């Protein structure tokens, strides 16, 4: 049974864990990456000593978690927005450094770094031939009727959205622009929009918007 003294001493552990879970709850496009990002902060909550160093280090880890999860979920892009794959290795490495500084014991935290790189390799192998996720393209514009599909070829797989509705191609272009996709050189005469994230390794998603008729369009997206 917890005593009042224990609650007073250790309250920050529960508060930090709850705050971290709330941050991760916002992740829709890459839920596994967000869940994995919880590992360092949960380990810290269980292993750290109480006191100012424990709280301060925990807050730094929480800020780091928010940085690696929230900007991408808000549809932001650019060289300061971490890519999903960087959650596994870069976030874990930075978190291990923060934990080592906070605990003044660098040795045990190397296991986090090793685990992050192992999981990174597993994720890359598992997703080698898989079609991309929503990548900020979906959910699509609300007024349109959208049917999703997946196509594959020698170069890999890509997602397809067959759409119908009023001014469908224009609506899609406005939708992509609002999600921080920027116009790129056309490919085979088809307009294209791309968005790049990644602090160290770029993750670029490109979308082709092909107008079929005035009220129908085919949208394809893939990861370069």
N, C-alpha and C positions, 0 to 999 in steps of 0.2 A: 504494500500500500504506500502511495506517495505521501510524503510529509510536506508540510508547508515550506520547509527549508529547501527540499529537493525541487519543488515547483519553482521557487524563487530563483534557484541556481540554474535550472535546466530548461526554463520556459522557452528560451530562444531556439532550442533544437526543434521543438514541435512547430513553433511559429515559422521558422525558416523552411522546414519541410512542406508545410501547408502552402506557403507563398510560392515555392518552387512548383508544386503540383498545379497551382492555379495558372502559372505562366505556361506550363506544358499543355494545359487543357485548351489553350488557344490554337494549338497546332492541328491543322487539318490535312495539309498536303503531305507531310512527312512525319506521321505520328510515332513511328518506331525510332527515328532519329531524335525526336524530342524526348521520348521516354529514356533513351540511352543517355541523353544529356543530364538526366536526373541523377545518374550514378555517382558522380563526384560529390555532389552536394549532400546526398543521402549518406555516403560514406563519411563525409566530414561531420555531419550531425551525430553519427554514432561513435566516431573515434576521437573527436577533438576534445580537449580539456575545456572546461568552462572558464569564463572570464572574458575580458575585453578582447583579447586576441581571437577567441573562438567566435565571438559575435561579429567583429570587424571582418574577419576572413570569410565568414558565412555570407555577409552582405556583398562582399566582392564577388563571391561565387554566384550569388543570385543575380547580380548585375550582368555577369558574364553569360549566364544562362539566358537571360532576357535578350541580350544582344544576339546570341546565336539562334534564337527561336522566333522572336516577334517581328523583326523587320521583314523577313521573308513572308510571313503570314499576312502582313499588311500590304503585300504586293510591291514592296520597295525593291529597288535594284541599284547596282553600282558596285564599285570596288570595295566599299565599306560594309556591304551586306554579305554575311557568310553564306556559302552554299551548303546544302543539306549534307553532302558527303564530308564537309569540314567539321561537322558536329562530332563525328566519330573520332577523328585523330587530332585536329587542331584544338577544338574546344577541350578535349580531354587532356591534352598536353599542357595547355594554358592553366587549366584547373589544377593539374598536378603541381605546377610551379607555384600557384597561389597557396595550395595546401602545404607544400614544403616550406614556404616562407612563414606561413602562419604557425606551423607546428615546430619549425626549426629542426625537422627530421626529414631530409630529402629521400632517404632510402625507400621506405615503404610505398611512397607515392609513385615510384617508377612502375609499379604493377598496373596503375591506371593507364599510363602511357602505353605499355605493352598491350594491354587489353584493347585500348582504342585502335591501335594499328591492326590488331588481329581482326577485330570486327569490321574495320574498313575494308580489309582484303575480302572478307566474306561477303560483304554487301556488294562490292564491285563484281565479284564472280557471279553472285546470284542475279544481279541485274544486267548482266552482259548483253543478253538478247531480249530483255523485256522492253515493252513499250513504256514511254514516259508516263509519269503520273499526271495530275491535273496541271502542274507547272504554272499555276496562276491563270491559265486559259479558262478552265472551268471553275465554278459554275459559270455558264455563258450568260449572255444578255437575257433578262427575264421575258421580254416580249416575244422571243423567238421560240419556235418548236425545233428541238434539237434531238437528233438520233446519233448516238456514239458508236464507234467501231474501232477496230485495230487492224492495220495493214502491216505486212512484213515483206522484206525483200533481202537482197544480198547485203545491203548496207545496214540492216537492223530492222527495228520496228518503229512505227509511229502511230499516233492517235489521230482519229478522224471524227469530225462532227459535221453531219449533214444537217443543214439548217434551212428553215423556211420562215418567211415573214416579210413585212414591209421594209423596204430598203435594207435588206439583210446584210449585204456586204458592208455598207456604210456603218450599220449598227455594230458589226464585229470590229471594224477598224477603230471606232470610237471606244469600244469596250477594251480593246488591247492597249490603246494609248493611255486610257485611265489606269491600266495595270502596269504602267511604266515600260511597255514594249515600245521600241522606237523603229521607225521605218528603216528598212535595209534594202540593198540592191535586189531588184526583182530576180526571180529564178524561173527560167523557162516562160518568161512573160507574165508570171503570177506575182502579185504584190506580196511582200514579206515583211514581217515585224519580228524583231529579236529583243531579248532581254538577258543581261549578263549579271550573275552574282558570283561571289567568291573573293575571299581575302588573299589567298595564295594561289589556288587553282581555279581558273575560270569555269563556270558552269553556264553555258549559253543555250537558251531555248529559243527556237525560231518557229514562227507560225506563218503558214501560207494561206492566204484568203483568196479563193478562186470563185468568182461570180459565175454561176451557171445560167440563171435567168434573173430577171429583175426582182423576183421574190424567193430565190433559192441560192445557196452558196455552199461550197465545200471548204471546210477549214481543217488543215493538217498541221500538227506540230510535232517536233522532234528535238532531241538534244544533240548539239554538235560536239 
